[in-house]
Amino acid sequence: MFNKKRQAQLQRKTNEVDILGQFNLDGSGKTKIDTGFEPLNHLLTLFIFHGLFDLDLKAKGDLQHHIIEDIGIALGKALKESLGDKQGIRRYGTFSVTMDKVVVEANIDISGRPSLAKKITDNNKAIVDTTLAEDRFDDTTFSFKDAEEFLEAFIQHSGLSVVYIIKSGEGDLHHLLEALFKALGKAIDQASQIDPRRRGVPSTKGIID
């Protein structure tokens, strides 16, 4: 049966991290987030707000790498749990977000087969590659690699197939990541919505893991 509440606890405690919180798939964009890293706080706030989810999250731990990755694990598991048996969902979502000179499109399939792919359009690949490799989020140490570590963990544990396309990247890392997290939130919101015409799971196999 469809999980009408579509909510889940975030709870992950290891020798390295302590993460606790609550995720609501059918929320209103409310957040209370403390990851210990302002850039990640900001990006998750954008993701939740534009996806119209709710998230209450508190995380602490030893190393930045551990905290960022494990938040991705915990949030991914919470999203998967909140989707329940996936009956009636639309399954697919696509959304493109513009931020100043940056355009990022996110394409989502709630497939149960996790994968993450990045595409960069040829006309601005050199610019984007330099930004992703060298730029930092404002005056912090937060890099694109940190965002990628979060996304990889989130995707693997949520069971999503995600392809995001950087269509225009003539801006800084801040705007590029903002556009990406907004687009992800909007696309997941689309894909997770209930289609009143759909009966059962949206797969000819009759199941989505």
SULZI-V844508 format. One record per residue. RES is the residue in one small letter. SS is DSSP state (H for helix, E for strand, L for the rest). OMEGA is omega in degrees with one decimal (NA if undefined). Layout:
<<RES & SS & OMEGA> <RES & SS & OMEGA>>
This chain:
<<m & L & 177.9> <f & L & 178.1> <n & L & -172.0> <k & L & -179.1> <k & L & 178.3> <r & L & 177.3> <q & E & 178.1> <a & E & 173.9> <q & E & 167.8> <l & E & 178.7> <q & E & 179.0> <r & E & -179.4> <k & E & 177.7> <t & L & 175.2> <n & L & -175.1> <e & L & -174.3> <v & E & 174.1> <d & E & -174.8> <i & E & -179.3> <l & E & 178.3> <g & E & -177.8> <q & E & 178.6> <f & E & 178.4> <n & E & -178.6> <l & L & -178.5> <d & L & -175.8> <g & L & -179.1> <s & L & 178.3> <g & L & -178.1> <k & L & -179.4> <t & E & 166.9> <k & E & -167.5> <i & E & 174.1> <d & E & 178.9> <t & L & -174.1> <g & L & -179.1> <f & L & -175.0> <e & H & 177.7> <p & H & 179.7> <l & H & 173.3> <n & H & -176.9> <h & H & -177.7> <l & H & 177.9> <l & H & 176.3> <t & H & 177.8> <l & H & 179.4> <f & H & -178.0> <i & H & -176.6> <f & H & -175.9> <h & H & 174.3> <g & H & -176.5> <l & L & 170.0> <f & L & 168.1> <d & E & 178.3> <l & E & 169.9> <d & E & -171.3> <l & E & 174.1> <k & E & -177.9> <a & E & 173.1> <k & E & -178.6> <g & E & -173.7> <d & L & -174.9> <l & L & 178.5> <q & H & -178.9> <h & H & -178.3> <h & H & -177.1> <i & H & -178.3> <i & H & -179.6> <e & H & -175.8> <d & H & 171.7> <i & H & 175.7> <g & H & 177.8> <i & H & -176.6> <a & H & -178.9> <l & H & 177.1> <g & H & 177.5> <k & H & -179.7> <a & H & 177.2> <l & H & -179.6> <k & H & 179.0> <e & H & -177.3> <s & H & 177.7> <l & L & 177.9> <g & L & 179.9> <d & L & 173.1> <k & L & 177.3> <q & E & 173.5> <g & L & -177.8> <i & E & 178.1> <r & L & 175.0> <r & L & -175.1> <y & E & 176.7> <g & E & 177.8> <t & E & 178.3> <f & E & 179.4> <s & E & -178.1> <v & E & 176.0> <t & E & 174.3> <m & E & -175.9> <d & L & -178.0> <k & L & -178.1> <v & E & 172.9> <v & E & 178.1> <v & E & 177.4> <e & E & 176.8> <a & E & 179.2> <n & E & -170.6> <i & E & 167.8> <d & E & 174.8> <i & L & -167.3> <s & L & -171.0> <g & L & 178.6> <r & L & -171.7> <p & L & 173.6> <s & E & -179.6> <l & E & 179.0> <a & E & 178.1> <k & E & 175.9> <k & E & 177.7> <i & E & 180.0> <t & L & -171.4> <d & H & -172.4> <n & H & 178.7> <n & H & -175.0> <k & H & -177.8> <a & H & 179.7> <i & H & -177.4> <v & H & 179.6> <d & H & 178.6> <t & H & 179.1> <t & H & -177.4> <l & H & -176.8> <a & H & -168.1> <e & H & -172.4> <d & L & 175.5> <r & L & -178.3> <f & L & -176.1> <d & L & -176.1> <d & L & -178.0> <t & L & 176.4> <t & L & -176.0> <f & L & -174.9> <s & L & 175.6> <f & H & 177.3> <k & H & 177.4> <d & H & 178.9> <a & H & 179.1> <e & H & 179.3> <e & H & 176.0> <f & H & -176.2> <l & H & 179.2> <e & H & 179.9> <a & H & -179.9> <f & H & -178.0> <i & H & -178.4> <q & H & -174.3> <h & H & 175.0> <s & H & -179.1> <g & L & 179.4> <l & L & 164.9> <s & E & -174.8> <v & E & 168.2> <v & E & 175.4> <y & E & -173.3> <i & E & 175.1> <i & E & -173.8> <k & E & 176.9> <s & E & -173.9> <g & E & -178.1> <e & L & 178.5> <g & L & -179.1> <d & L & -177.6> <l & H & 179.2> <h & H & -177.4> <h & H & 179.8> <l & H & 179.9> <l & H & 175.2> <e & H & 179.7> <a & H & -179.7> <l & H & -176.6> <f & H & 174.3> <k & H & -179.3> <a & H & 177.8> <l & H & 179.0> <g & H & -179.3> <k & H & -178.2> <a & H & 177.5> <i & H & 175.7> <d & H & 177.1> <q & H & -173.5> <a & H & -175.3> <s & H & 179.9> <q & L & 179.7> <i & E & 174.7> <d & L & -175.1> <p & L & 179.4> <r & L & -174.1> <r & L & 173.6> <r & L & 179.2> <g & L & -176.4> <v & E & -177.6> <p & L & 177.0> <s & L & 177.4> <t & L & 175.9> <k & L & -179.0> <g & L & -179.6> <i & L & 168.8> <i & L & -177.2> <d & L & NA>>
